[in-house]
Amino acid sequence: MRNWTEMADPRQILNSFLFISTVFAATEGWWFVKKERCYNHIGCFSDEKPFDNLKVLGKKYLPDSPDKIKPRFHLFTRQSPSSAQELFPYLRAGISTSAFNSKRMTVVIIHGYSANSQDYRLVDMKRAFLEQFDYNVIMVDWFPGANHVHYLQAAANTRVVGAVTASLLDALRDTRGLRPADVHLVGHSLGAHICGYVGQRLKGIGRITGLDPAGPYFENTETPVRLDSSDAAFVDVIHTDGRRYFGFGIIRPVGDVDFYPNKGKHQPACRTHTLSAVKKLVTGNLESLSADIGCSHMRSILLFTESVRSSCRFKACCDSCALNCTSMGLNVDRDVHGSYHLTTNSASPFCKG
């Protein structure tokens, strides 16, 4: 007799598993209708349109409180590249005596779902910025709100993280003379949408870089719900995992300029065998599963960090004309708009030129 995994269509297996998981997630409190939650300093959050995207089987998800999400902000400088100084958005006396220097550019790095600011890829990005530039680098950590068993709850929590992050930047502007135009927000996955929420609240942000912005429940939403070109003076996006199945990233263009390395759906040397992924999902081999299906999603971080360190330009061209090209990553030409494509190597150094 053949094994069940050999007989079933892997897409049917996956859809069945996701449906069952969704039912279990939705039954928790489905009878309790939640319309709005309000929190000190940051205001109210509704589940009405357009923020009705996070719903399943009648249950809508609203963000948890800042006290539950516990967003934290760690400042690094060239003078203190490894030892962080914590900044508190609503304790302005501490901000006034911090090592923050308004004469420098400020980079804010925000992680995504189930991650934290200690992820080695993000730590390496911070290190790369400080190696190359005398910047303020702020790492945002919202692990208690991101490491949620229900993805939809973590996705909802991004709205609060964005609001509190905007409060911090507002405090830095008022107490230390921060210029929003000198701020570069860099967000991965759900962190990319957090960057968008920051830009909606604090007008005049200079640049947002979205690293494979989260796709599930954001792909076809209105602009206030997701990262959008209106959220900063310049928004560039790198898409690396827009696959139809097990793809974590958004595939539609959402920035001023959108880059699609290796077509933006699957990155070289990353496994894509759907049946293998389903087997690991149902047998509980989650660590191996995460490495497999998260590989392309995480590649966006590695590509961008390499662009910070390397003189290689990551040459990308638009579909319509091979002569219309620009550089992907930190050194992108801000005058370009549209979608650009390129190929990369399968391992570092990724840049081909």
C-alpha positions as CSV (number, residue, x, y, z in Angstrom):
1,M,0.0,0.0,0.0
2,R,1.4,3.4,-0.9
3,N,2.2,6.0,1.7
4,W,-0.6,8.7,2.0
5,T,1.9,11.4,1.1
6,E,2.6,9.7,-2.2
7,M,-1.1,9.6,-3.1
8,A,-2.3,13.1,-2.1
9,D,-1.8,16.3,-4.0
10,P,0.6,18.3,-1.8
11,R,-1.5,21.4,-2.4
12,Q,-4.6,19.6,-1.0
13,I,-2.6,18.5,2.0
14,L,-1.4,22.0,2.7
15,N,-4.8,23.6,2.2
16,S,-6.4,21.0,4.5
17,F,-3.8,21.6,7.2
18,L,-4.1,25.4,7.0
19,F,-7.9,25.2,7.1
20,I,-7.8,23.0,10.3
21,S,-5.2,25.4,11.9
22,T,-7.4,28.3,11.0
23,V,-10.4,26.8,12.6
24,F,-8.6,26.2,15.8
25,A,-7.2,29.8,15.8
26,A,-10.5,31.3,15.0
27,T,-12.5,29.5,17.7
28,E,-10.6,31.2,20.4
29,G,-13.1,34.0,21.3
30,W,-15.0,34.0,18.0
31,W,-18.2,34.9,19.8
32,F,-16.7,38.1,21.3
33,V,-17.0,40.9,18.8
34,K,-14.1,43.4,19.1
35,K,-14.4,46.7,17.4
36,E,-11.7,49.0,18.8
37,R,-8.9,49.1,21.3
38,C,-7.4,52.3,22.7
39,Y,-4.1,52.8,24.4
40,N,-2.3,55.7,26.2
41,H,-0.1,57.9,24.0
42,I,-0.9,56.2,20.7
43,G,-4.7,56.3,20.4
44,C,-7.3,53.8,19.1
45,F,-7.1,50.9,16.7
46,S,-10.3,49.7,14.9
47,D,-11.0,46.5,13.0
48,E,-13.2,48.4,10.5
49,K,-12.3,48.9,6.9
50,P,-9.6,49.1,5.7
51,F,-8.2,47.3,8.7
52,D,-10.5,44.3,8.3
53,N,-7.9,42.3,6.5
54,L,-6.9,40.2,9.6
55,K,-10.0,38.1,10.0
56,V,-10.8,34.4,9.6
57,L,-14.1,32.6,10.1
58,G,-15.7,35.8,11.6
59,K,-12.9,36.5,14.1
60,K,-11.0,39.8,13.7
61,Y,-7.7,40.5,15.2
62,L,-6.9,43.8,17.0
63,P,-3.4,44.7,18.3
64,D,-2.4,43.9,21.9
65,S,-1.4,46.6,24.3
66,P,2.2,48.1,24.3
67,D,2.6,46.6,27.7
68,K,2.0,43.1,26.2
69,I,4.0,43.6,23.0
70,K,6.9,45.3,24.9
71,P,8.6,47.1,22.0
72,R,12.2,48.1,23.0
73,F,14.6,50.4,21.3
74,H,18.4,50.0,21.4
75,L,20.7,52.7,20.2
76,F,24.1,51.8,18.7
77,T,26.8,54.2,17.5
78,R,30.4,53.9,16.3
79,Q,31.5,54.8,19.8
80,S,29.4,52.0,21.2
81,P,28.9,49.5,18.3
82,S,28.2,46.4,20.5
83,S,26.8,47.8,23.7
84,A,23.3,49.3,23.3
85,Q,21.8,52.2,25.1
86,E,18.0,51.7,25.5
87,L,15.7,54.5,24.6
88,F,12.3,54.9,26.1
89,P,9.7,56.9,24.0
90,Y,7.9,58.4,26.9
91,L,11.0,59.2,29.2
92,R,12.4,62.2,27.4
93,A,14.9,63.0,30.2
94,G,16.7,59.8,29.2
95,I,16.6,60.6,25.5
96,S,18.0,64.0,26.3
97,T,21.2,62.5,27.8
98,S,21.5,59.6,25.3
99,A,24.4,59.2,22.8
100,F,22.0,60.1,19.9
101,N,23.5,62.7,17.6
102,S,21.1,64.6,15.4
103,K,23.9,65.6,13.0
104,R,24.1,62.0,11.9
105,M,21.8,60.0,9.7
106,T,19.6,57.6,11.7
107,V,18.9,54.0,10.6
108,V,16.0,52.1,12.3
109,I,16.0,48.3,11.8
110,I,12.8,46.4,12.5
111,H,12.5,42.6,12.5
112,G,9.5,40.5,11.4
113,Y,7.3,37.6,12.5
114,S,8.7,35.3,15.3
115,A,12.1,37.0,15.2
116,N,13.9,39.5,17.4
117,S,16.6,42.1,17.1
118,Q,19.3,39.6,18.0
119,D,18.9,37.7,14.8
120,Y,22.4,37.3,13.5
121,R,21.4,38.7,10.0
122,L,20.1,41.9,11.5
123,V,23.0,42.2,13.9
124,D,25.3,41.9,10.9
125,M,23.3,44.6,9.1
126,K,23.8,46.9,12.1
127,R,27.5,46.1,12.1
128,A,27.7,46.8,8.4
129,F,26.1,50.3,8.7
130,L,28.5,51.3,11.5
131,E,31.5,50.0,9.7
132,Q,30.7,52.1,6.7
133,F,29.1,55.2,8.2
134,D,29.0,57.3,11.4
135,Y,25.3,56.8,12.0
136,N,22.8,56.4,14.8
137,V,21.5,52.9,14.4
138,I,18.3,51.9,16.4
139,M,17.3,48.3,16.6
140,V,13.6,47.8,17.4
141,D,12.8,44.6,19.3
142,W,9.1,43.6,19.6
143,F,9.7,39.9,20.1
144,P,6.8,39.4,22.7
145,G,4.4,40.6,20.1
146,A,6.0,38.9,17.1
147,N,6.5,35.5,18.6
148,H,2.8,34.7,18.7
149,V,1.4,31.3,17.9
150,H,-1.3,33.0,15.7
151,Y,0.3,34.9,12.8
152,L,-2.7,37.1,12.5
153,Q,-2.2,38.4,16.1
154,A,1.4,39.2,15.3
155,A,0.3,40.9,12.1
156,A,-2.2,43.0,14.1
157,N,0.5,43.9,16.7
158,T,2.5,45.7,14.0
159,R,0.1,48.7,14.2
160,V,1.0,49.3,17.8
161,V,4.8,48.8,17.2
162,G,4.6,51.3,14.4
163,A,2.8,53.8,16.6
164,V,5.3,53.5,19.5
165,T,8.2,53.7,17.1
166,A,6.8,56.9,15.7
167,S,6.5,58.2,19.3
168,L,10.2,57.5,19.9
169,L,11.2,59.4,16.7
170,D,8.9,62.2,17.6
171,A,10.5,62.5,21.0
172,L,14.0,62.5,19.4
173,R,12.8,65.3,17.1
174,D,11.5,67.4,20.0
175,T,14.4,66.8,22.4
176,R,17.4,66.2,20.2
177,G,16.6,67.9,16.9
178,L,16.1,64.8,14.8
179,R,15.1,65.6,11.2
180,P,12.7,63.0,9.8
181,A,14.3,63.5,6.4
182,D,17.5,62.0,7.9
183,V,15.8,58.8,8.9
184,H,16.1,55.6,7.0
185,L,13.7,52.8,8.2
186,V,14.6,49.3,7.2
187,G,12.1,46.6,7.9
188,H,11.9,42.9,7.1
189,S,8.7,40.9,6.6
190,L,6.1,42.3,9.1
191,G,8.7,44.9,10.0
192,A,8.4,46.4,6.5
193,H,4.7,47.2,7.2
194,I,5.7,48.6,10.6
195,C,7.9,51.0,8.7
196,G,4.9,52.0,6.7
197,Y,2.9,52.8,9.9
198,V,5.7,54.9,11.2
199,G,5.8,56.9,8.0
200,Q,2.0,57.4,8.2
201,R,2.3,58.9,11.7
202,L,5.6,60.9,11.3
203,K,5.5,62.7,8.1
204,G,8.6,63.5,6.1
205,I,10.6,60.3,6.7
206,G,13.5,60.3,4.2
207,R,13.5,56.6,3.2
208,I,12.0,53.3,3.8
209,T,13.5,50.0,2.6
210,G,11.1,47.1,2.7
211,L,12.9,43.7,2.7
212,D,10.4,41.1,1.4
213,P,7.4,42.7,3.1
214,A,5.0,40.1,4.5
215,G,2.5,38.9,2.0
216,P,-0.1,36.8,3.8
217,Y,-3.2,39.0,4.6
218,F,-1.4,42.1,3.1
219,E,-1.1,41.2,-0.6
220,N,-4.4,42.8,-1.8
221,T,-5.0,45.3,1.0
222,E,-5.5,49.1,0.7
223,T,-2.5,51.4,1.1
224,P,-3.1,52.4,4.7
225,V,-2.8,48.7,5.7
226,R,0.6,47.9,4.1
227,L,3.8,49.5,3.1
228,D,3.3,52.0,0.3
229,S,5.2,54.6,-1.7
230,S,3.5,57.4,0.1
231,D,4.9,56.4,3.5
232,A,8.3,58.2,2.9
233,A,10.0,60.5,0.5
234,F,11.5,57.4,-1.1
235,V,10.4,53.7,-0.7
236,D,12.5,50.9,-2.2
237,V,11.5,47.2,-1.8
238,I,13.3,44.0,-2.4
239,H,11.1,41.0,-3.1
240,T,12.6,37.5,-2.6
241,D,9.8,35.1,-1.6
242,G,6.6,35.8,-3.5
243,R,5.8,32.1,-4.2
244,R,2.2,31.0,-4.4
245,Y,2.7,28.2,-1.9
246,F,4.8,28.7,1.2
247,G,5.7,32.2,0.0
248,F,6.1,34.6,2.9
249,G,6.6,37.8,0.9
250,I,4.3,40.1,-1.0
251,I,4.7,39.9,-4.8
252,R,2.9,43.1,-6.0
253,P,5.0,46.3,-6.4
254,V,4.4,48.6,-3.4
255,G,7.3,51.1,-3.4
256,D,8.7,53.8,-5.6
257,V,11.0,51.2,-7.0
258,D,10.6,47.4,-6.5
259,F,13.4,44.9,-7.1
260,Y,12.8,41.2,-8.0
261,P,16.1,39.3,-7.7
262,N,15.7,35.9,-9.4
263,K,12.1,36.8,-10.3
264,G,11.3,37.5,-6.7
265,K,9.8,34.1,-6.0
266,H,12.6,31.7,-5.2
267,Q,16.2,32.3,-4.4
268,P,19.0,30.0,-5.6
269,A,20.2,27.3,-3.2
270,C,16.9,27.5,-1.2
271,R,14.8,24.4,-1.2
272,T,11.3,24.5,-2.6
273,H,9.9,20.9,-2.5
274,T,6.3,21.4,-1.4
275,L,5.7,17.8,-0.4
276,S,8.9,17.8,1.7
277,A,7.7,20.9,3.5
278,V,4.2,19.5,4.1
279,K,5.8,16.3,5.6
280,K,7.9,18.4,8.0
281,L,4.8,20.5,8.9
282,V,2.6,17.5,9.9
283,T,5.5,15.7,11.7
284,G,6.5,18.7,13.7
285,N,10.0,19.1,12.3
286,L,9.5,22.9,12.5
287,E,13.2,23.9,12.8
288,S,14.1,22.2,9.5
289,L,10.8,23.5,8.0
290,S,11.7,27.1,9.0
291,A,15.1,26.8,7.4
292,D,13.6,25.4,4.2
293,I,10.6,27.7,3.6
294,G,12.2,30.8,5.3
295,C,15.4,30.7,3.2
296,S,14.1,32.9,0.3
297,H,12.3,35.2,2.7
298,M,15.5,35.8,4.7
299,R,17.6,36.3,1.6
300,S,16.4,39.8,1.2
301,I,18.3,40.8,4.4
302,L,21.5,39.2,3.2
303,L,21.2,41.0,-0.2
304,F,20.7,44.4,1.4
305,T,23.4,44.0,3.9
306,E,25.9,43.0,1.2
307,S,24.9,46.2,-0.7
308,V,25.8,48.2,2.4
309,R,29.3,46.7,2.6
310,S,30.2,46.0,-1.0
311,S,31.1,48.3,-3.9
312,C,29.4,45.8,-6.2
313,R,26.3,47.5,-7.5
314,F,23.6,44.8,-7.9
315,K,22.8,46.0,-11.4
316,A,19.0,45.6,-12.0
317,C,17.1,46.4,-15.2
318,C,13.5,46.9,-16.1
319,D,11.6,44.4,-18.2
320,S,10.9,46.7,-21.1
321,C,14.5,47.9,-21.8
322,A,17.8,46.3,-20.9
323,L,19.4,49.8,-21.0
324,N,17.2,51.1,-18.3
325,C,19.1,49.9,-15.2
326,T,19.9,50.9,-11.7
327,S,21.5,49.5,-8.5
328,M,19.5,47.5,-6.0
329,G,20.2,48.1,-2.3
330,L,21.6,50.9,-0.3
331,N,23.0,52.8,-3.4
332,V,19.8,52.8,-5.4
333,D,19.2,55.8,-7.6
334,R,16.3,57.7,-6.0
335,D,15.2,59.1,-9.3
336,V,14.1,55.7,-10.7
337,H,10.6,54.3,-10.4
338,G,9.0,51.0,-11.4
339,S,10.0,47.3,-11.2
340,Y,13.5,46.0,-11.8
341,H,14.9,42.5,-12.2
342,L,18.3,40.9,-11.7
343,T,20.0,37.6,-11.0
344,T,22.3,36.9,-8.1
345,N,24.7,34.2,-7.1
346,S,23.5,31.4,-4.8
347,A,25.8,32.3,-2.0
348,S,27.8,35.3,-0.7
349,P,29.0,37.3,-2.5
350,F,25.6,37.4,-4.1
351,C,26.2,40.4,-6.4
352,K,27.1,39.7,-10.0
353,G,27.8,43.3,-10.9
